Amino acid sequence: MNSERADSYGRVMRVLRHDGPARLHGDEQGLIREAADALLFTEEIDQVADERLAEVITLGEELVECGRWTETAFNRLIDDLAACGPGPAPVAA
């Protein structure tokens, strides 16, 4: 882990703390938190971290589609979430 990954993790946690209760259900917040934890605490992208990130991307696409989340906010969250991990960030749809 390095300071950039820790900073990204902090930004994800701030989104959950500030925006989460108003814009995300508890299980949605939990999914994002699990993905951030999995990414932060791995040295190499593994199957679990990769699956959690993919689940958050799917969730975010659904939230944007139904209007509960803006595309800009979703892309920023995915960028920060991906930056928690050791590998390159995926491209959000």
DRENDO-1510 file (C-alpha; in Angstrom, 1 decimal, always signed):
<recs>
REC; n; res; u; v; w
REC; 1; MET; +0.0; +0.0; +0.0 .
REC; 2; ASN; +1.1; +3.5; -0.6 .
REC; 3; SER; -0.1; +7.0; +0.2 .
REC; 4; GLU; -1.9; +7.5; -3.1 .
REC; 5; ARG; -3.9; +4.3; -2.6 .
REC; 6; ALA; -4.7; +5.3; +1.0 .
REC; 7; ASP; -5.8; +8.8; -0.2 .
REC; 8; SER; -8.1; +7.2; -2.7 .
REC; 9; TYR; -9.5; +5.0; -0.1 .
REC; 10; GLY; -10.2; +8.0; +2.1 .
REC; 11; ARG; -12.1; +9.7; -0.7 .
REC; 12; VAL; -14.3; +6.6; -1.2 .
REC; 13; MET; -15.0; +6.5; +2.5 .
REC; 14; ARG; -15.9; +10.3; +2.5 .
REC; 15; VAL; -18.4; +9.7; -0.3 .
REC; 16; LEU; -20.0; +6.9; +1.7 .
REC; 17; ARG; -20.0; +8.9; +4.9 .
REC; 18; HIS; -21.3; +12.2; +3.3 .
REC; 19; ASP; -23.4; +11.1; +0.3 .
REC; 20; GLY; -24.0; +7.4; +1.1 .
REC; 21; PRO; -26.9; +7.7; +3.6 .
REC; 22; ALA; -28.9; +10.0; +1.3 .
REC; 23; ARG; -28.1; +8.4; -2.1 .
REC; 24; LEU; -27.3; +4.7; -1.4 .
REC; 25; HIS; -29.0; +1.9; +0.4 .
REC; 26; GLY; -27.1; +0.1; +3.2 .
REC; 27; ASP; -26.3; -2.9; +1.0 .
REC; 28; GLU; -25.0; -0.7; -1.8 .
REC; 29; GLN; -22.8; +1.2; +0.7 .
REC; 30; GLY; -21.5; -2.2; +1.9 .
REC; 31; LEU; -20.7; -3.4; -1.6 .
REC; 32; ILE; -18.6; -0.2; -2.2 .
REC; 33; ARG; -16.9; -0.5; +1.1 .
REC; 34; GLU; -16.1; -4.2; +0.5 .
REC; 35; ALA; -14.6; -3.4; -2.9 .
REC; 36; ALA; -12.5; -0.6; -1.5 .
REC; 37; ASP; -11.2; -2.9; +1.3 .
REC; 38; ALA; -10.4; -5.7; -1.1 .
REC; 39; LEU; -8.5; -3.4; -3.4 .
REC; 40; LEU; -6.6; -1.6; -0.7 .
REC; 41; PHE; -5.4; -4.7; +1.1 .
REC; 42; THR; -4.2; -6.6; -1.9 .
REC; 43; GLU; -0.7; -6.4; -3.5 .
REC; 44; GLU; -1.9; -7.6; -6.9 .
REC; 45; ILE; -5.4; -7.5; -8.4 .
REC; 46; ASP; -6.9; -10.8; -7.4 .
REC; 47; GLN; -10.1; -12.4; -8.4 .
REC; 48; VAL; -12.0; -11.2; -5.3 .
REC; 49; ALA; -10.9; -7.6; -5.7 .
REC; 50; ASP; -11.7; -7.7; -9.5 .
REC; 51; GLU; -15.1; -9.2; -8.9 .
REC; 52; ARG; -16.0; -6.6; -6.2 .
REC; 53; LEU; -14.9; -3.7; -8.5 .
REC; 54; ALA; -17.0; -5.2; -11.4 .
REC; 55; GLU; -20.0; -5.4; -9.0 .
REC; 56; VAL; -19.7; -1.7; -8.1 .
REC; 57; ILE; -19.4; -0.8; -11.7 .
REC; 58; THR; -22.6; -2.7; -12.5 .
REC; 59; LEU; -24.3; -1.1; -9.5 .
REC; 60; GLY; -23.2; +2.4; -10.5 .
REC; 61; GLU; -24.5; +1.9; -14.1 .
REC; 62; GLU; -27.8; +0.9; -12.6 .
REC; 63; LEU; -27.8; +4.0; -10.3 .
REC; 64; VAL; -27.0; +6.3; -13.2 .
REC; 65; GLU; -29.7; +4.7; -15.4 .
REC; 66; CYS; -32.4; +5.2; -12.8 .
REC; 67; GLY; -31.3; +8.7; -11.9 .
REC; 68; ARG; -30.2; +8.1; -8.3 .
REC; 69; TRP; -26.6; +9.0; -9.2 .
REC; 70; THR; -25.0; +11.3; -11.8 .
REC; 71; GLU; -22.6; +9.9; -14.4 .
REC; 72; THR; -20.0; +12.4; -13.2 .
REC; 73; ALA; -20.2; +11.3; -9.6 .
REC; 74; PHE; -20.2; +7.6; -10.6 .
REC; 75; ASN; -17.1; +8.1; -12.7 .
REC; 76; ARG; -15.3; +9.9; -9.9 .
REC; 77; LEU; -16.2; +7.2; -7.5 .
REC; 78; ILE; -15.0; +4.4; -9.8 .
REC; 79; ASP; -11.8; +6.3; -10.5 .
REC; 80; ASP; -11.1; +6.6; -6.7 .
REC; 81; LEU; -12.2; +3.1; -6.0 .
REC; 82; ALA; -9.9; +1.7; -8.7 .
REC; 83; ALA; -7.1; +3.8; -7.4 .
REC; 84; CYS; -7.3; +2.0; -4.1 .
REC; 85; GLY; -5.8; -1.0; -5.8 .
REC; 86; PRO; -2.4; -1.8; -7.2 .
REC; 87; GLY; -3.4; -2.0; -10.9 .
REC; 88; PRO; -4.7; +0.3; -13.6 .
REC; 89; ALA; -8.2; +1.7; -13.3 .
REC; 90; PRO; -10.9; +0.0; -15.4 .
REC; 91; VAL; -13.0; +2.0; -17.8 .
REC; 92; ALA; -16.5; +2.7; -16.6 .
REC; 93; ALA; -19.3; +2.5; -19.2 .
</recs>
